Amino acid sequence: MTDPFRLHPQLAADTDLVTEGPLSRILMMNDARYPWLVLVPRRNDLVDYDDLTADEREMLGHECAETSKTLKRLFNANKTNVAMLGNMVPQLHCHVVARFPDDPAWPGPIWGVGQSLPFREDDARDRLSALRADLISAFRHN
């Protein structure tokens, strides 16, 4: 019997569940400055990208592409940034962030720029609903 999936406490504190992809738990970062998703493969003890099998790397790539398309479509983003850093949170996770020329960090990276701006409850609920509907549909059709 395998251990149930454990989400790192920092990721749990900073995000809300959007949906489950084929491999990953898809989370929304609680920062209203950016449309920002975090994908966490549902396997315990993963630290680096090369800890995934070849099939899992392919699946994570597909999930990143679908979440990127979703953010572009829903928010009319100019660009998406996709990154796996893991310097602060050791559990393997992938950030997918919609970017705009007028966002607070443009054109640089978002990390270390300003303070997080938590969502108001209604805004978070609306964004989660839109993201869920789009991503559930995207993963069902692929």
Phi and psi in degrees as a GROMACS rama.xvg file:
@    title "Ramachandran Plot"
@    xaxis  label "Phi"
@    yaxis  label "Psi"
@TYPE xy
-89.2874  154.138  THR-2
-69.0332  144.58  ASP-3
-64.588  149.732  PRO-4
-61.2668  135.628  PHE-5
-118.319  121.696  ARG-6
-88.6574  134.182  LEU-7
-54.9863  137.785  HIS-8
-56.8511  -34.6864  PRO-9
-68.0155  -41.1982  GLN-10
-64.0442  -41.3444  LEU-11
-61.2699  -38.2846  ALA-12
-73.6989  -30.3957  ALA-13
-97.4512  -2.84356  ASP-14
-135.903  167.755  THR-15
-125.32  144.61  ASP-16
-68.1535  128.898  LEU-17
-94.4411  -61.4645  VAL-18
-166.313  -179.581  THR-19
-109.034  127.293  GLU-20
-89.2367  -176.093  GLY-21
-57.5217  -36.5207  PRO-22
-114.5  -37.8998  LEU-23
-113.476  152.658  SER-24
-81.8058  128.309  ARG-25
-105.987  122.206  ILE-26
-120.658  151.261  LEU-27
-104.474  125.93  MET-28
-69.3518  136.251  MET-29
-83.4537  69.3614  ASN-30
-144.666  104.192  ASP-31
-68.9612  -7.76553  ALA-32
-70.5722  -25.0946  ARG-33
-139.544  141.648  TYR-34
-70.8325  112.964  PRO-35
-143.134  117.848  TRP-36
-112.995  152.007  LEU-37
-128.383  126.215  VAL-38
-105.549  126.845  LEU-39
-123.613  108.108  VAL-40
-55.2402  134.514  PRO-41
-82.9906  58.7983  ARG-42
-134.151  133.396  ARG-43
-73.1195  153.943  ASN-44
67.8572  25.4036  ASP-45
-89.9727  134.177  LEU-46
-119.169  -48.12  VAL-47
-120.038  159.292  ASP-48
-53.4406  -38.2013  TYR-49
-75.2898  -1.33481  ASP-50
-77.496  -15.7997  ASP-51
-80.3499  152.67  LEU-52
-72.1691  167.331  THR-53
-58.9943  -41.9696  ALA-54
-64.8317  -38.7013  ASP-55
-68.388  -37.3399  GLU-56
-62.2404  -41.1716  ARG-57
-63.8052  -43.1147  GLU-58
-65.0079  -42.1323  MET-59
-63.7545  -39.6047  LEU-60
-59.873  -42.1381  GLY-61
-62.7304  -44.8216  HIS-62
-63.2169  -40.1198  GLU-63
-62.7838  -42.323  CYS-64
-63.1615  -44.3836  ALA-65
-65.7209  -40.5691  GLU-66
-68.9984  -36.2099  THR-67
-62.5127  -46.9711  SER-68
-59.2462  -40.8598  LYS-69
-62.875  -46.9475  THR-70
-63.099  -41.2065  LEU-71
-61.9663  -44.0131  LYS-72
-68.031  -48.6387  ARG-73
-72.5453  -31.2731  LEU-74
-116.88  4.91407  PHE-75
52.0967  45.0546  ASN-76
-70.9637  146.552  ALA-77
-75.6168  -29.8029  ASN-78
-160.892  155.458  LYS-79
-120.675  143.998  THR-80
-104.625  133.301  ASN-81
-122.612  124.581  VAL-82
-150.329  145.53  ALA-83
-122.055  106.797  MET-84
-102.305  -65.065  LEU-85
71.0199  15.8515  GLY-86
-78.2899  -30.8141  ASN-87
-96.7272  -36.9771  MET-88
-119.739  113.414  VAL-89
-72.3016  -18.6619  PRO-90
-67.3943  132.004  GLN-91
-55.601  126.177  LEU-92
-154.992  155.377  HIS-93
-125.734  126.747  CYS-94
-90.0087  136.688  HIS-95
-128.682  113.624  VAL-96
-124.957  127.626  VAL-97
-77.0564  136.499  ALA-98
-124.788  151.24  ARG-99
-142.292  147.266  PHE-100
-58.5821  -21.7195  PRO-101
-102.296  12.0614  ASP-102
-76.4329  160.69  ASP-103
-60.3084  -21.6603  PRO-104
-110.608  -6.55219  ALA-105
-55.5346  137.662  TRP-106
-93.8095  6.27545  PRO-107
-79.6614  -178.897  GLY-108
-70.807  158.444  PRO-109
-80.6315  -22.1555  ILE-110
-69.8685  131.571  TRP-111
80.7888  11.5877  GLY-112
-109.897  114.707  VAL-113
66.8041  -171.167  GLY-114
-108.343  145.419  GLN-115
-57.8667  143.888  SER-116
-118.472  98.3992  LEU-117
-60.4755  148.014  PRO-118
-67.6931  147.524  PHE-119
-71.804  150.501  ARG-120
-55.1643  -45.9922  GLU-121
-64.3621  -40.2045  ASP-122
-65.6514  -41.0132  ASP-123
-62.8993  -44.707  ALA-124
-60.9532  -43.7651  ARG-125
-64.8965  -43.903  ASP-126
-66.4618  -44.0754  ARG-127
-59.8007  -41.7894  LEU-128
-62.1611  -46.2986  SER-129
-64.6433  -44.4356  ALA-130
-63.4583  -44.3998  LEU-131
-58.6581  -50.024  ARG-132
-58.7437  -45.4269  ALA-133
-68.8998  -46.286  ASP-134
-70.5165  -39.3876  LEU-135
-59.9341  -42.9081  ILE-136
-64.4934  -43.6395  SER-137
-62.3722  -43.967  ALA-138
-74.5321  -27.7362  PHE-139
-69.1143  -33.3055  ARG-140
-91.1654  1.34579  HIS-141
